[in-house]
Amino acid sequence: MPEPESLVLALYDACNAADVPAIRALLADDFTHYSLGPSAQSTPIRSAAQLATQAAAAATQQQARWRVDRIITEATNVGVEYTMWLSDSSGSPQVRRGSEWIELTPQATEIAQIRSYHQVGQPSDLDGFDYTGVDAAVRPAITSGAPAERLNAIAGYYDACTAADVDALMGYFTEDVVHYFLQPNVGSRPVAGREHLARYWRKVAQLINARWVTDSIIARGDEAVIEWSMFWNPDGSADRIVTRGMEWYVFEDDLIGQIRSYHMQLRESTELEEFAYVAAGYSTLAAERSALHTPHPEDLTGNRRRA
């Protein structure tokens, strides 16, 4: 049986080669590819044949090429950071970077689902991140840190963000922590330093009445990747919306040293179009908690923007 990493890398290679039969052979018959919406390109791809045809067309007509920059696995779940190069309608080259959550079939023999988090249809990367020497398909070493420990740390960090608690937040970070955000989102410049990042999240939480929830996690050694949701009120509105994304964490001595965030920030809900969030046990606007994470505080009264 091929390793999960091998299946995923083989898919990227087949897409680069525009090899339709090879792509189809790696995907389950009921395969689905989800993308962030709302967008003209966010309608799910619901068959292996459709993905194979579209990937091959992108490779041949737009000179699209994909590279895995980072990969982490746990059982039948795989997290990937990737780079995509292609030519736009004018023939100018573009670079798009993103992150994908990939689920294999229960037997881990085929790819059942891909959930893609990126800036749809435009160039994007982590603002301020040094991509020099990025290693392709580096698998984190198994050191300390079990999945449950990483989940507890990230959920605790999120709860401290929701509570706008600077002191609690500082207890989760290394002194030189850096948080990177995907541009061209507004406010995408990296935030560096323990106190600076803690105060940044206090300001955000109070400004938009935000709550963060961990929906899924893969943890391996000193790294973890999650799918997350942020529930918030834009522009002082009473209307609640949700922003969903993926984040990569690097731990140093059980403290968070780096966060790399992939999402699309709009003043309306941005999520995987047609994804069954309730069935998956993920948080929703009707219930801002997931099967993995019941946030504290549940009451946001102390977080609300000052009048």
Secondary structure, 3 states (H helix, E strand, C coil): CCCHHHHHHHHHHHHHCCCHHHHHHHEEEEEEEEEEECCCCCCCECCHHHHHHHHHHHHHHCCCEEEEEEEEEECCEEEEEEEEEEECCCCCEEEEEEEEEEEECCCCCCEEEEEEECCCCCCEEECCCCCCCCCCCECCCCCCCCHHHHHHHHHHHHHHHHCCCHHHHHCCEEEEEEEEEEECCCCCCCEECHHHHHHHHHHHHHHHCCEEEEEEEEEECCEEEEEEEEEECHHHCCCCEEEEEEEEEEEECCEEEEEEEEECCCCCCEEECCCCCCCCCCCECCECCCCCCCCCCCCCHHHCCCC
